[in-house]
Amino acid sequence: MKSLTPFEIRTQHRSQMLDITERVRAIVAGSGVKDGGVVVFVPHTTAGITINENADPDVVHDFLKQLDAMVPWEQPFYRHGEGNSAAHVKASMMGSSVTVLIDEGKLMLGKWQGVWFCEFDGPRTREVWVRVTPC
C-alpha cells in the first residue's frame, strides 16, 4: 500500500472552498483499508482544510463572507511584505489537516459533512496530501 497519496487542485479565486470529499473517498477505496483513518493535509501557509456542510452551497458563501469580515484583506497594521497576511491568518484559523475515521471501507462523515479545501491566496495550483492508515 502506498503510504502517501498527493493530488493537485487548481483554484480560480482569491478565496474559495472546494469540496474534495469524493477525491478522498476514491483514495480510501483504492487503498483497500477497511478500518482505520485518513489524514488529509495541506502543505501550504495560505490554504487550509476543514470539515463542514456539503449540501447547501450557501454555507460556503456565508463561511467565506464571515471570514472576510473577521479578517479583511487589507489592514493598516499588517506588516508582512508579501501583502497576504489575511490569507495566513485564515489558513491558521482553518488548520492544515483533518482526520476522518474509516469503518468498513467508508469515510465516517456525518450526513451533511464533507472535506473542504480552503483557498485564501489564489488563484493557485495547490497540493493536498492524503495518508490512509489501517488499524
SVG drawing of the C-alpha trace seen along z (x, -y; Angstrom):
<svg xmlns="http://www.w3.org/2000/svg" viewBox="-29 -52 37 56">
<polyline fill="none" stroke="black" stroke-width="0.4" points="0.0,0.0 1.3,-3.4 1.7,-5.4 1.1,-9.0 -1.2,-10.0 -0.8,-13.6 -3.1,-15.3 -3.2,-18.7 -6.0,-21.2 -6.4,-24.3 -8.3,-27.3 -9.9,-30.1 -10.4,-32.8 -8.5,-34.5 -10.9,-32.9 -12.6,-29.7 -13.7,-26.5 -13.6,-23.3 -15.3,-20.0 -12.7,-17.3 -14.7,-14.6 -15.1,-12.4 -11.3,-12.5 -10.6,-11.5 -13.2,-8.7 -11.6,-7.4 -8.2,-7.3 -9.6,-5.4 -11.3,-2.9 -8.2,-2.4 -6.1,-1.8 -8.1,1.3 -8.1,0.2 -11.4,1.4 -10.8,0.0 -8.5,-2.9 -8.2,-6.5 -7.3,-9.0 -5.4,-12.2 -5.9,-15.0 -3.1,-17.6 -2.5,-20.8 1.3,-21.8 0.6,-25.5 0.6,-28.5 -2.2,-30.4 -4.6,-27.5 -6.4,-25.3 -8.7,-22.3 -11.9,-21.8 -14.9,-19.6 -18.2,-21.3 -21.6,-21.0 -21.6,-20.0 -25.3,-20.0 -26.2,-23.7 -23.8,-25.9 -24.9,-28.9 -23.0,-27.6 -19.7,-28.0 -20.7,-31.5 -21.6,-32.5 -18.4,-30.9 -16.2,-32.9 -18.1,-36.2 -17.8,-35.8 -14.0,-35.0 -13.6,-38.2 -15.5,-40.2 -13.3,-38.9 -10.0,-39.0 -10.2,-41.7 -7.6,-41.5 -6.2,-45.0 -5.4,-46.3 -3.1,-49.2 -1.3,-47.1 -0.3,-44.2 3.5,-44.1 4.1,-41.0 5.9,-42.1 4.0,-39.9 0.7,-41.6 -1.2,-38.4 -1.3,-38.4 -5.1,-37.8 -4.5,-34.6 -2.0,-33.4 -4.4,-34.2 -7.4,-32.5 -5.3,-29.4 -4.3,-29.1 -7.9,-29.5 -8.9,-26.6 -5.9,-24.4 -3.7,-22.4 -5.2,-18.9 -8.3,-16.9 -8.6,-13.3 -11.6,-11.1 -12.2,-7.6 -12.7,-4.7 -15.1,-1.9 -15.8,1.0 -14.1,-0.9 -16.2,-4.1 -15.4,-7.6 -17.2,-8.1 -18.6,-11.6 -22.0,-12.8 -24.9,-13.0 -24.2,-16.6 -20.4,-16.7 -17.7,-17.0 -14.0,-17.6 -13.2,-21.1 -10.0,-22.6 -9.9,-26.3 -8.0,-28.7 -7.2,-32.1 -4.5,-33.4 -5.5,-32.2 -5.8,-31.5 -3.1,-28.9 -2.2,-25.3 -2.0,-23.5 -1.2,-20.1 -3.3,-18.0 -1.6,-15.1 -3.6,-12.1 -2.4,-9.3 -4.7,-6.2 -3.7,-4.2 -5.1,-0.8 -5.9,0.0"/>
</svg>
